[in-house]
Amino acid sequence: MQVTKRKVAAVVGTVAVLAVVGTGAAVAANNHSDDGGDQPIEGSALQKASDAALAETGGGKVTGTEINDEQSYYEVEVTLSDGSQVDVQLDRNFHVVSSDPDNEHDN
């Protein structure tokens, strides 16, 4: 069997394309499984999640939301009157899973 330079180049090119496509798919799948890609909560779910989070914190202002957060199904960031922030984690039924100070914005 004779292997020509063209055949080798075609095989190498195909392998390279498959590697790039496979890597891109793996990165996309990994990003999707880790979290919601910062997808905000919308519609009636936003109102329900906001109400549950504000009830948990005793007030404040909803300043961020996320679906499929790495810690829960919904995450609602609430900024309190003193400027501090609390991340409220909710399950699919809008029940509080946890509520923690958001230290991400501290210097």
Secondary structure as GFF3:
##gff-version 3
##sequence-region A 1 107
A	DSSP	alpha_helix	5	34	.	.	.	ID=ss1
A	DSSP	alpha_helix	43	57	.	.	.	ID=ss2
A	DSSP	beta_strand	61	67	.	.	.	ID=ss3
A	DSSP	beta_strand	74	79	.	.	.	ID=ss4
A	DSSP	beta_strand	85	90	.	.	.	ID=ss5
A	DSSP	beta_strand	96	101	.	.	.	ID=ss6
A	DSSP	three_ten_helix	103	105	.	.	.	ID=ss7
###
